[in-house]
Amino acid sequence: MAQFSQKRYDFFNPTNNDLYEVMMIANKNGLVVNSDNPFPVTMGSGGLSGGTISAKPWGLDVSQGNVTGHSFVHKFGAVPAMSNNQSGSVWDVNDTDYPWSAFDTPGIITIATTAANGSTVTTDNGLNVVIEGLDSDYAPATDTLTISGSTATGTTTFKRVFRAYVTDGSSSNTSQIRMSRGATEVARINIGKSQTLMAVYTIPAGKTGYLMQGTSSIQYGADATGDMFVRYFGQDTFRVGHSFEVSGAGGYYNFSFGFPIPVPQKSDIDVRASMRTNNARLTASFDLLLVDN
């Protein structure tokens, strides 16, 4: 906000009695914004008539849950060692596109714990695993499964799964925790990670996701082509929404969108990569602002 004296051609001086022109920037809904951030700044309890503008960054208020109808998602993923000339989603399984079709029919999740070679192990017996995703109505859903021996069976019906993590234990998981929908693996916690690394996400019902930033990195000496695919709700096909190149010699890839890209409710996001160097680890992440429709 600026107060300017038209008579003196100077900014506000509290000792004179001139009329002042007050300038404020607002969005189409009448909420005050600033030139560096096209989202509303935080007002005090008095609102526009009696409130004060917060000195905190607006993004911090979103993170603290102080902005009604706004929340954030930071999704990050990594593929352990994608093979030369192979492609796949950036998640915990090498050379594999994420199996979205496993959720054509919503259902419960089961767990099996294995060694890296796939043989059954029971070293994580008693460990609790929280699974996050969306239910049949695309509303947020969670389920907590307790591993008994080498297996566990959930009770929550999922339409999508995009995160799982360990909540207890004195150390990280010592087995691969493989989560399946039916006979298809849909999430994995690799040994020692305690959480999935999945660069996939689905926008919940009743919200629009605004893509703010995307990043990617690859181990030194390797390079790859990356694509962020989006399947808009009601369509059958994933199509490229953003494309990038990443090189371990040239540094990581980082892109901030000058105009946040809207992704409608119930749409799927899947970051994939095509590798040009053998057995290279690749990461990807993206930040979404979720706004109530």
N, C-alpha and C positions, 0 to 999 in steps of 0.2 A: 504494500500500500504506500502511495506517495501523496503528500499534501503540498500543493503548489499555489503560490500567490500569483494571480493573474495581473494584479496591479504592480507588484514589485519585480515580477519575473524572477522569483527566487523561491526556494523551498520553504516550508513552514518555519516561522519564527514566532515563538510563543509571546513575544513582547508587543507585536503589532495587532491591529484590529481588522485586517483585511478579510475578505471572503476567500475561501480556499477550495480548490478543486481536488476531490478525493478520487484516486484511481485505484481500482482493484481488478484483478483478473478472476473470472469465474467460468465454469463450464456451462454446458447447456441446461443443467439442472439448477443453476444458481449457486453451486458450491464453489468456495474460493479455492483457486489453485495457484501455483507459482510457475514462472517461466521455465524453470529447470525440471519440473515434474508435472505432467499434465493430469495429475490426480488430485483430489481434494486435500487441502491441508486440514489439520485437526483444529477444531474450534473448541473453546471452553464451554462450560455448561450453559452459558447465556446465549449461545448461538451467535448469529450475525448481529443481533441487536445489542448484546451485552457481553459476548464471549471474547476471549483473547486467542490469538493464533499461537499454536504450540511451537516452541523452538525446536522440538524433536523432528528428525527426518520422518516424512510420512510413512516410508517403508517400515520404520521401527514401530510406529503405531499399529500397522497391519500385523507385524510379527507378534506384538503384545496383545492382539485381539481387541484393540481399542476402536477399530473402524467397523461399524456395523455393515454386515453383508459382504465383507472382504476378508479373504484369507490367502495363504500362499502355499505353494508346493515346490520343493526342491527335489527333483528326481535325478538320481545319478546311477550309472551302471558301468560295468567293466566286463569284458570278455577275457578269460584267462590267457588263451593262446590261440588266436585264430590262424588257420593254416593259409599258406600261399595260394592265391587265386581262388580262395573261398570267400563266401559272404554269409552274413547272418545278423541277427539282432544283437545289440550290445547288452548282453545279460550273462548269467553265470554258466552258460553252456556254449561250448565252442561250435562254430560253423553251423549254427541252427537258427532259422527264423522262429520267432516266438510263435507258439502253437495256439493262436487265437481260436481256432475252430474247436478246441477242447471245451470251450464254454458256450457252444451253440445250444447246448442243454445245460442250464445251471445245475449245480450240485455241490456236494460236500468235498472237502479236501482230505486226502490221506497222506501220511508221512511214512517214509522208509529211510533208515540210516545205513550208510554204506561206507566202505573205504573208497579211496580214489579210484580203484580198479572196478568198483561196482559190487564187490562182495559184501555180504551182510555183516554188520558189526553192532555191538550193543554198548559201546563206550559212552554214549550220551543218554543212557537210560535215566529217566526221571526229569530230563530237561524240559522246560516249558517253551513253547514256540508260539508267538503271536502272528497271526496272518491277517493282513489288511487288504481290502478290496471293495467291491460293490456287490450289492445283492441283486435279486431278480428285477427290482425296480430302479436299478442304478443308483441306489442310495448307499452311503458309506456303511461298511460292515466289517466286523472283526471276529476272530475266533481264536481261542487259546487252546492249544493241544499239548498234552503231556505225553512224552515219549515213554512207552512201556516196552522195555527190551529194545527192539529195533523198529517199532511201528507206533502209529497213532492214527485215530480216526476222528475227524471233526464232526460238528453238529450244525454248523452254519452253512446255508446255501449261498454259494457265490456265483455271480455272473462274470465277474472279473477279479483277478488277484494281481496286485502290483507291488507288494512288499511283505516280507516276513522277517522276524528277528527273534533272537534268544533273549529271555528276560531274567535268567538266573544262572547259577553256576559260578564257581570260583575262577574259571578260566573259559576261554573260547571253546566252541564246539570242536570236538576231535574227530567227528565223522562228517561226511557229506549228508546234509539233511535234505532229502529229495521230497518235494511235495507234488502230488499228482491229482488231476481231475480225471476219474476213471483210470484208464491205462496210460494216460499221457502226462508226462512231467510238465508242470506249469510254473514251478519256482524251485530254486535250489539255494541253500546256504553252503558255500564251499568251506572246507576245513579252515578253522581259525578266523573266520570273518564275522561270525555272530549275526550277520544280516545279509539279505539278498542284495545284489548289485544289478538292478533292472532299470534300463533306460526306456521303459514302457509305462504308459499311464492312460487312464480313461477318465474323461471329464464327468463328474457326477451329475445326476439329474438336477435341474433347477439352477445350474450355474453355467457361466461362460468362462473359459480359461483364456487368459491373455498371455501369450508367449513373450517374455521379457528378454531372455538371454539364453544362448546355447554355447557350450564349450566341448572340446574334445582334446584328447592327448593320446600319444602312442609311444611305445618304448623306443629308445634311441636307435637310430639306424633303420627304422621301419617307416612305412608310409601306407596310406589307405585313402579311399574315397568313402565319404559318409553321406547318408541321406536321412533326413527326418521324414518319415512317412506318416500320413494322417488318413484315417478312414472316417469320413464324416458320417454321422449317424443316418441310417436309412440307405446308405450306399454299400455296395459289396466290395469295392476295390480300394486298396491302399494306394494313395498317390503322393508323390514327393511334394512336401511343403517347404523344404529348405535343403540345400545341398552344400557340401564343404569338402575340402581336402585337408588332410592332416599329415604332418611329417615329424618324425622324432628328431631329425636334424635341424628342421626349421622352427621348432617350437610348437607350443600348443595352439589350438584354434579357439578363438573367442569372438562371439558376435553379439552385440547388443542391438536390439531392434529399435530403430528410431521411432517407429510407430508400432506399439504392441500388436501382435497378430492374434485376432480372435479365433478361438477354437470352440465350436458349439457344444452344448451338453451331449453326453453319451458318445462323443467321438473318441476314437482310439488313436494314440500316438505311439509310434514304434521307430526308434533310432536304429539304423542298420549300417553296416560297414562292409566294404569289399577290400580284402587285403592284397597288397602287392609284395609283402615280405613274409617269409615263413615263420609261423609260431610266434606271433607278436601279441603282446597284451595291449588292448585299446580301451580307453575310457570315454564316456560321454555323459553330459549332464545338461539339464535345462531347468529354467525357473519360470513358473506360471503364477500369475495373479488370478485367483478365483473370485468372481463377482457374482452375487445373486442376480438371477434374471428378474 
